[in-house]
Amino acid sequence: MAHTAILTPSPNPDPSLVRESSCPDWGWEGFSDERGDAVQSRSWAYFGRPPNSLSTSLAWLVALTLAAPALAAEPSSDDPIRRDRRLYAGTWQVTAIENDGEKSAEDDVKRLTVVNDDAGGWTLLRDGVEVVHGTSRIEALASPKTIDFEITSDDGKGQMLLGIYEIGERTRRLCLRSPGEWRPGEFTAGPGTRAIMMSFERLP
């Protein structure tokens, strides 16, 4: 929902919204969305004369500065990082692994699942038993999209793995290299690439 700060003169402001200050032409006013519906967030708003003095002009700058955090408190639903985090959240079945040209056996692969949360946390399990867990950071506007993994469990704690990813509603794939290696630039894990490619399907 888009929000618009009310920063236009208001000849009849609601007295309950006005607070005393050294600049009596200013007070607290609410936000409205594009439909005109009231929103609880509030910001400093101008109720009096158009800015024609240095002090009033400075007050305008203060108002705009105070409005920005309130607007930023509710990121757009179109934010690409939030969107991809929501897609990541859930349990994923590993369907294929290729490591520097070597493809893992299907029976070994299907034993692996990954549980992701929408804050970047992840846990790798084998036969339902935790193997390793950690956190991740994504850059959804990069091309290809990038992801940085940090291991936070005791075995390997603090190690970083750099990768790239693609994700959809039901499937995703990941290409990365071992700790200390550079980030892959494309989705390939053939011989000599020193890269690991993993494919996943979302579980119900």
Secondary structure, DSSP 4 states (H G I P E B T S, - for coil): --EEE--S--SS--GGG----SSTTEEEEEEEETT--EEEEEEEEE-SS---SHHHHHHHHHHHHHHHHHHHTS--TT-HHHHHHHHH-EEEEEEEEEETTEEPPHHHHTTEEEEE-TTS-EEEEETTEEEEEEEEEEETTSSSEEEEEEE-SSTTTT-EEEEEEEE-SSEEEEEE--TTSPPPSSS---TTS--EEEEEEE--
